[in-house]
Amino acid sequence: MRLFLIAFLGCCLHSFFSLGQIDAETAQKHVIVKFAPLALFDFDNSVQFGLEVPLGTSGLSVQQDFGYGHSSFNMWYSTETERPRKETYKSRTQLRYYYLERRRYKAYIAGEFLLKKVIYSENKWVGMECDQPWGNCSYFENKFVKTGRTVGAGHAKMGWQFYFGNRMALDVFTGLGFRNISVKAITPVLANTRVPRTDRWFEYDTPGTNEFIPSLAMGFHFGIILGKFED
């Protein structure tokens, strides 16, 4: 996987200095395979690829991204003892409209829905026979706890897609929206128990958490344009 990513990024950088006959007009009928490098550095890291499919010549297109991540290659944990067993599944569905076209780039607006599932599997000191919601617990037991965090978000985006030689594209975007965060226990838990929050400030892993907060989306994709082009 690491060698594949290095080769992919190398091809993208090489394309910036290459000449070719692919431009915005000739690329508009072709499917683009995309890679999101910044997703590797997210708190909930993932290897994320997408597919943009044009809807005729209307200026509309649909883009679908899928990502999978594991804490074993997450850069935000400083030690192995701090590193949880965590898996991330991510889906981004986007409908975009290109409203401006120039020879080497197109500008667009888009609506996006993000669905993310993060699963934690850890041993924790669980409070037993607790006075809910914030009272004391009679005692604590070390238990295996599996929790799931579900994130649903909607974003309004704007962006620019640049076209280079050698079938390469660069998609740069930014957007604002809102997201709902919900955390539930996957393993059965007894009544009047309390699963503690982790010490990691960026994690949401306490069952019962439910928040609705603003959301910022920004980044870029490298793309490869598929299909046959005329010489």
Sequence and secondary structure as in RCSB ss.txt:
>XXXX:A:sequence
MRLFLIAFLGCCLHSFFSLGQIDAETAQKHVIVKFAPLALFDFDNSVQFGLEVPLGTSGLSVQQDFGYGHSSFNM
WYSTETERPRKETYKSRTQLRYYYLERRRYKAYIAGEFLLKKVIYSENKWVGMECDQPWGNCSYFENKFVKTGRT
VGAGHAKMGWQFYFGNRMALDVFTGLGFRNISVKAITPVLANTRVPRTDRWFEYDTPGTNEFIPSLAMGFHFGII
LGKFED
>XXXX:A:secstr
 HHHHHHHHHHHHHHTT   S  HHHHTTS EEEE GGGGGSTT  EEEEEEEE TTSSEEEEEEEEEEEGGG T
T SSTTT   EEEEEEEEEEEEEEEE SSEEEEEEEEEEEEEEEEEEEEEEEEEE TTTS EEEEEEEEEEEEEE
EEEEEEEEEEEEE STTEEEEEEEEEEEEEEEEEESS   TT B    S TT    TT EEEEEEEEEEEEEEEE
 S    
